[in-house]
Amino acid sequence: MHSHDHGHSHAHGHGHFHRPDWVVKGALLITLILVVIEFVTGHISHSLALVSDGWHNLTDLPSLILAWIAIYFERKPPDHQRTYGYQRAGVLTAFVNSLLLVTVAIFICYEGYKRILNPEPIATQAMLVVGIVAFVINGSISWGLASGRRDLNLRAVFIHNLGDALSNIALIAGAWLIRRTGQTLIDPIIAFLISGMIVWTAIGVITDSMNILLESLPKGMSLEGVANAMLEVPGVREVHDVHIWSLGTESHALSCHIQILDMPTSETEIICQRLRELLTGKFGIKHSTIQFEHTHAPGDFHRYMPEPAPGTEQK
């Protein structure tokens, strides 16, 4: 028979950085203007690469809007309905944004296939100018979001805009090559390259966000490593039923059972405090629920007693 008591650690000071809200809000307006310019110029110049880049930038709008909303919800404190708060709002947003990116990539490939079958002349001068303007805009937005890359929500937006900036470089190079060689086939090839880059950048965010939503072990963390570190705390005899998951991008939680010798509650609290310090300092686990199971050291009282205790014999 085991006796149980519990140790709870709720470190709510998650130490989030100051999110660049002004960058997200400013990027919304600038991106909308850029999308209009790329669509109009792309249709006039018959550049599929420019139009596909416009579609790529268009997906930034819902991404930025959702990111803005997610930042607002992530800052809301826990309540009686959502006891962990809204930390996964940003993770869910990143997952949706990445799926949207993959859809756009498929659409661009389809348009590129049609352009190969029916090539059109391209106004390279307009393509070149808009490509340079778009590169400056997307590069500036990426630079502004660089400080928030540890947050999965803002990381998705950062990768989104960084991909835009890289695709702009391809646009500029493509415009120059088309102008020099006259090969319009370069235009759909660039569109395919942009699509591949979109899918490649989206896969990482999809994987990370799914791991958090499915409550998988946090990235870069070992269940065995955490358990072995806990076993090194003086007084801990056994660790089992260990569960570790992520509440958000940088917020992790743990629950486990720990076997210790039978001892006063005051001594139990010392062990619990050492475990909390270990989990927070070494693994970044700031929310832990520890259930102690008490046992006895081997001794005479463990021996089987075949005879009833004196005074209990039945007459």
C-alpha positions in Angstrom: 0.0 0.0 0.0 1.4 3.4 -1.0 0.5 6.8 0.4 0.4 9.8 -2.0 0.9 13.5 -1.8 1.4 16.0 -4.6 3.8 18.7 -5.6 2.6 21.4 -7.9 4.7 24.0 -9.7 3.1 26.8 -11.6 5.6 29.2 -12.9 3.5 31.6 -14.9 6.2 34.2 -15.7 7.0 32.8 -19.1 9.4 35.5 -20.0 8.0 36.2 -23.5 9.8 38.8 -25.4 8.1 42.1 -26.3 6.3 41.1 -29.6 6.7 43.6 -32.4 3.0 44.4 -32.8 3.9 47.5 -34.8 5.7 45.4 -37.4 2.7 43.1 -37.9 0.3 46.1 -38.2 2.5 48.0 -40.6 3.2 44.9 -42.6 -0.5 44.5 -43.2 -0.9 47.8 -44.9 2.4 47.6 -46.9 1.7 44.0 -48.1 -1.8 45.0 -49.3 -0.3 47.8 -51.4 2.4 45.5 -52.7 -0.1 42.8 -53.7 -2.1 45.3 -55.8 1.0 46.5 -57.5 2.2 43.0 -58.4 -1.2 41.9 -59.7 -1.7 44.9 -61.9 1.9 45.0 -63.2 2.0 41.2 -63.6 -1.1 41.2 -65.8 0.1 44.1 -67.8 3.6 42.7 -68.3 2.3 39.1 -68.8 4.6 37.8 -66.1 3.4 34.7 -64.4 6.3 34.9 -61.9 5.2 38.3 -60.9 1.5 37.3 -60.6 2.5 34.1 -58.6 4.6 36.3 -56.3 1.5 38.5 -55.9 -0.5 35.4 -54.8 2.3 34.5 -52.5 2.2 37.9 -50.9 -1.6 37.8 -50.8 -1.4 34.8 -48.4 0.6 37.1 -46.1 -2.6 39.2 -45.5 -4.6 36.4 -43.7 -1.3 35.3 -42.1 -0.6 38.7 -40.7 -4.2 39.2 -39.6 -4.3 35.8 -37.8 -0.9 36.5 -36.3 -2.1 39.8 -34.9 -5.2 38.1 -33.5 -3.1 35.3 -32.0 -0.8 37.8 -30.3 -3.8 39.4 -28.7 -5.2 36.1 -27.4 -1.9 34.7 -26.3 -1.6 37.6 -23.9 -5.0 36.9 -22.3 -4.7 35.4 -18.8 -6.1 31.9 -18.0 -9.8 31.8 -17.0 -12.2 29.2 -15.7 -12.9 27.8 -19.1 -9.3 27.9 -20.5 -7.2 27.1 -17.4 -4.0 27.1 -19.5 -4.8 30.4 -21.2 -4.7 30.9 -24.9 -1.0 29.9 -25.5 -1.9 27.6 -28.4 -3.7 30.3 -30.4 -0.5 31.2 -32.1 0.4 27.6 -32.7 -3.0 26.9 -34.4 -2.6 30.0 -36.5 0.8 28.9 -37.7 -0.6 25.5 -38.7 -3.4 27.1 -40.7 -1.1 29.6 -42.3 1.3 26.8 -43.4 -1.5 24.8 -45.0 -2.5 27.9 -46.9 1.0 28.2 -48.2 1.0 24.7 -49.6 -2.4 25.4 -51.3 -0.9 28.5 -52.9 2.2 26.5 -54.1 0.0 24.0 -55.9 -2.0 26.8 -57.6 1.3 28.4 -58.8 2.5 25.1 -60.2 -0.8 24.7 -62.1 -0.5 28.2 -63.6 3.2 27.6 -64.5 2.1 24.4 -66.4 -0.4 26.4 -68.4 2.2 29.1 -69.2 4.6 26.4 -70.6 1.8 25.2 -72.9 0.9 28.8 -73.9 3.9 31.1 -73.6 3.4 34.9 -73.6 5.8 37.8 -74.2 6.9 39.4 -70.9 7.6 43.1 -70.2 10.9 42.6 -68.3 11.4 46.2 -67.3 8.2 46.4 -65.2 9.0 42.9 -63.8 12.4 44.1 -62.8 11.3 47.3 -61.1 8.4 45.7 -59.1 10.8 42.8 -58.1 13.2 45.3 -56.6 10.5 47.2 -54.8 9.0 44.0 -53.4 12.4 42.8 -52.2 13.0 46.0 -50.2 9.5 45.8 -48.6 9.6 42.0 -47.8 13.2 42.3 -46.6 12.3 45.1 -44.2 9.3 43.2 -42.8 11.5 40.1 -42.3 14.1 42.1 -40.5 11.5 43.6 -38.2 10.1 40.1 -37.3 13.5 38.5 -36.9 13.5 39.1 -33.1 10.3 37.0 -32.8 11.5 33.8 -34.5 11.3 31.7 -31.3 7.5 32.2 -31.2 6.0 29.7 -33.6 3.3 32.0 -34.7 5.6 34.9 -35.6 8.1 32.4 -37.0 5.5 31.3 -39.5 5.0 35.0 -40.5 8.8 35.6 -40.6 9.4 32.6 -42.8 6.5 33.7 -45.0 8.1 37.1 -45.6 11.6 35.8 -45.9 10.4 33.4 -48.6 8.8 36.4 -50.3 12.1 38.3 -50.2 14.0 35.3 -51.6 11.4 34.9 -54.4 11.8 38.6 -55.2 15.5 37.9 -55.8 14.5 35.1 -58.2 12.1 37.6 -59.9 14.9 40.1 -60.4 17.3 37.5 -61.7 14.6 36.1 -64.0 13.7 39.5 -65.4 17.4 40.1 -66.2 17.8 36.7 -67.8 14.7 37.0 -69.9 15.8 40.4 -71.1 19.2 39.1 -72.1 18.1 35.8 -73.6 14.5 36.3 -74.7 13.6 32.9 -73.2 10.1 33.3 -71.7 10.3 29.7 -70.4 12.4 31.2 -67.6 9.2 32.8 -66.1 7.3 29.6 -65.3 10.5 28.0 -64.1 10.9 30.8 -61.6 7.3 30.2 -60.6 8.1 26.5 -59.9 11.1 27.5 -57.8 9.0 29.8 -55.8 6.4 27.1 -55.2 9.1 24.6 -54.1 10.5 27.2 -51.7 7.0 27.8 -50.3 6.4 24.1 -49.6 9.8 23.7 -48.1 9.4 26.5 -45.6 5.8 25.4 -44.7 6.8 21.8 -43.9 8.9 22.8 -40.9 6.2 25.0 -39.4 3.5 22.3 -40.0 5.6 19.7 -38.3 6.4 21.8 -35.2 2.8 23.0 -34.8 1.4 19.5 -35.2 3.8 18.2 -32.5 2.5 20.9 -30.1 -1.2 20.4 -31.0 -0.8 16.6 -30.6 1.0 17.1 -27.2 4.2 15.4 -28.4 7.4 15.6 -26.5 8.9 19.1 -26.9 11.4 19.4 -29.8 15.0 18.7 -28.7 13.9 17.1 -25.4 14.5 13.5 -24.3 12.0 11.7 -22.0 14.8 9.5 -20.7 17.1 12.4 -20.3 14.6 14.3 -18.1 13.8 11.2 -16.0 17.5 10.4 -15.4 18.2 14.0 -14.4 15.3 13.7 -11.8 16.7 10.5 -10.5 19.9 12.4 -9.6 18.0 14.6 -7.1 18.8 13.3 -3.5 15.9 11.3 -2.1 14.3 10.3 -5.4 14.2 6.5 -5.7 12.1 6.0 -8.8 10.5 8.0 -11.5 7.6 6.7 -13.6 4.5 7.7 -15.5 6.3 10.7 -16.9 4.4 12.9 -19.4 5.9 16.0 -21.0 4.1 18.3 -23.5 4.0 21.8 -24.7 1.4 24.4 -23.8 2.7 26.8 -26.4 5.9 27.5 -28.4 8.1 28.2 -25.3 5.9 26.9 -22.5 6.3 23.2 -21.4 4.6 21.1 -18.8 5.3 17.8 -17.0 3.5 15.4 -14.8 5.0 12.3 -13.2 5.0 9.9 -10.2 8.1 9.8 -8.0 8.9 7.2 -5.3 10.5 8.4 -2.1 11.0 7.0 1.4 8.4 7.6 4.0 9.3 11.0 5.6 7.7 14.1 7.1 6.0 16.5 4.7 8.6 19.2 5.3 11.3 17.0 3.9 9.1 16.1 1.0 8.8 19.7 0.1 12.6 20.1 -0.1 12.8 17.3 -2.7 9.9 18.8 -4.6 11.6 22.2 -4.7 14.8 20.7 -6.0 12.9 18.9 -8.7 11.1 22.2 -9.7 14.4 24.0 -9.9 16.0 21.3 -12.0 13.0 21.1 -14.4 12.9 24.9 -14.8 16.6 25.6 -15.0 17.8 22.7 -17.2 14.8 21.9 -19.3 12.6 25.0 -19.3 9.6 23.1 -17.9 7.8 25.8 -15.8 4.6 23.9 -15.1 5.0 20.6 -13.3 2.7 18.3 -11.3 4.6 15.8 -9.2 2.9 13.0 -7.3 4.9 11.4 -4.6 4.6 7.7 -3.7 6.0 6.8 -0.2 7.7 3.5 0.5 9.7 2.1 3.4 13.3 1.1 3.6 13.8 -2.7 3.9 13.5 -3.8 7.5 12.0 -6.3 9.9 8.5 -4.8 9.5 8.5 -6.2 5.9 8.7 -9.8 7.1 5.6 -12.0 6.7 4.0 -12.8 10.0 2.5 -16.3 9.9 1.2 -16.1 13.5 -1.4 -13.5 14.6 -0.1 -10.7 16.9 -0.4 -11.4 20.6 -3.8 -10.7 22.1 -5.6 -11.2 18.7 -6.1 -15.0 18.8 -9.6 -16.1 18.2 -11.1 -18.1 20.9 
